[in-house]
Amino acid sequence: MTSVVIVGSGFTGFECARSLARRLRKSAADGAAYVDISIVSPVDYMLYTPLLPDVAGGLVDARFVAIPLANSLRGVQIVRGRAEEVDFGERTVTFTDPEERSRSLPWDRLVLTPGSVTRLFDVPGLAEHARGLKSTAEALYLRDHVIQQLELADVDDDPGRAEARRTIVVVGASYSGTELAAQLRALADSAAKQIGFDPAAVKFVLLDLAEQVMPEVGEKLGEAAMKVLRSRGIDVRLGVTLKEVHAEHVVLSDDSLIRTYTVAWVTGVTGAPLIEKLGLPTEKGRLKVTTELQVPGHPDVFAAGDAAAVPDVTQPGKITPPTAQHATRQGKLLGRNVAASLGYGKPKKYKHRNMGLVVDLGPKYAVANPLNVRLSGFPAKTVARIYHLYAIPRGVNRWAVALAYLTDMLFDRSVVSIGLSTQEDAHFSASEGIPLPKAH
Ligand SMILES: Cc1cc2nc3c(=O)[nH]c(=O)nc-3n(C[C@H](O)[C@H](O)[C@H](O)COP(=O)(O)OP(=O)(O)OC[C@H]3O[C@@H](n4cnc5c(N)ncnc54)[C@H](O)[C@@H]3O)c2cc1C
């Protein structure tokens, strides 16, 4: 029997498993041999990350953005575990299961799609006091923490401390950081209305070293987004980042000090830690692959998505950016090319032109550039919501998200911190598996 092992159940691994299983089912009907497909992942779902800012903002429930593997990947064995190392000679992958047992799986074809993790910099106190936005644990923690700080501020008799509790610093003004700031602003506005304080008392600071917010959407839409952010009372500071992070304040690179208890770090990603351990050539922390998504020198090993440096044939010399748009398409092509390597069908090169981006900026606002058409305001909001509903790869989740959107239009957001994720759960090492020095 032939074994295919897929490492990672994000956009790429999920789409690869689904497309490969479908192709092989079709070939089996034509009399092809049996192929065993396994997907190894620490989680039993595919996370629809573009809606994590909505989870942090209390608009969408975390379960709605988690697509269960069990119900979606027919004919694929789901193995809970974190891959630790690959033996290319023996053709095995070793992984640690949820009960910390070390186990291994043999493979004839290996697909590496462990995605990315938050890129941390050597900023003192960052890993200890800041939290990212790559996992449900981090999104839920941010929501609960912001609500709790606003509740504490309301009864704090030290005005300076109350002000710090009502100050939220988001670092990274690309689309995910900007969406996070906008969604947390909407949550804070709801809290102000329901708890009974002035919404203007809650201060948001959005920082970025770049000179523009969301360079991904171009200058004009970046300016439109900037206007929306400023009109919603978000203090956008460009050309500046964090120098130090402390429990109750941060120091910026221009030496200014902000008292705060909430720091969200959303500055970008780097390849998952597994990639570095493989000892194979990388580019910008991502595994080098060919345009057919094969690892050079290892014809039976494939990789794609955020974890891989996939050549962008539409822009020679460049690699495709780490986006869901590319990850989804690369996953489907992986399915096709792995099947071809087993003798079913023909392989193809990866080629995809960017179709644009949608950025939700909270109630009534959004910017989008689908197929290079610049949109803002209500049309952009409609396109953004329809796009997400179309892109979520499961009907039940789509339904739940659509109801959440409708509920948000009709009612105030629920201001509750249920405490599902603690500060420790949301730590970069616990929630994203980033190895950190012991001192952290
Ligand atoms: C907040 C946020 C908002 C975003 N918004 C957008 C957007 O609007 N549009 C867009 O195009 N892109 C967006 N992105 C980017 C998009 O999420 C990524 O490009 C996409 O998730 C990459 O897919 P992937 O499968 O390569 O990796 P991931 O989705 O990161 O999945 C990797 C999978 O591998 C698993 N894994 C990791 N290490 C191991 C291991 N050692 N062993 C086994 N499994 C492992 C992980 O648990 C995960 O299941 C956003 C990202 C974030 C964080």
The ligand as an ORCA input file, in Angstrom:
! r2SCAN-3c Opt
* xyz 0 1
  C      -5.275     37.314     11.476
  C      -4.990     36.880     10.069
  C      -5.780     37.357      9.046
  C      -5.527     36.963      7.731
  N      -6.326     37.459      6.739
  C      -6.117     37.067      5.459
  C      -6.952     37.547      4.428
  O      -7.888     38.316      4.674
  N      -6.692     37.132      3.158
  C      -5.665     36.280      2.856
  O      -5.468     35.923      1.686
  N      -4.842     35.815      3.818
  C      -5.046     36.176      5.121
  N      -4.222     35.715      6.106
  C      -3.082     34.847      5.743
  C      -3.513     33.377      5.695
  O      -4.101     33.021      6.914
  C      -2.325     32.457      5.443
  O      -1.656     32.841      4.269
  C      -2.794     31.012      5.333
  O      -3.355     30.594      6.556
  C      -1.645     30.076      4.964
  O      -2.125     28.763      4.902
  P      -1.156     27.528      5.270
  O      -1.962     26.307      5.094
  O       0.094     27.628      4.506
  O      -0.781     27.741      6.781
  P      -1.678     27.812      8.085
  O      -3.036     28.257      7.753
  O      -0.848     28.600      9.044
  O      -1.806     26.302      8.574
  C      -0.727     25.574      9.015
  C      -1.230     24.328      9.698
  O      -0.119     23.507     10.048
  C      -0.205     23.122     11.420
  N       1.171     22.900     11.887
  C       2.108     23.808     12.194
  N       3.240     23.189     12.577
  C       3.001     21.858     12.474
  C       3.783     20.698     12.739
  N       5.058     20.785     13.162
  N       3.212     19.502     12.560
  C       1.917     19.373     12.140
  N       1.142     20.448     11.861
  C       1.687     21.673     12.026
  C      -0.923     24.292     12.070
  O      -1.496     23.898     13.301
  C      -1.961     24.601     11.000
  O      -3.041     23.705     11.102
  C      -4.449     36.089      7.435
  C      -3.663     35.595      8.475
  C      -3.937     35.980      9.782
  C      -3.081     35.441     10.897
*
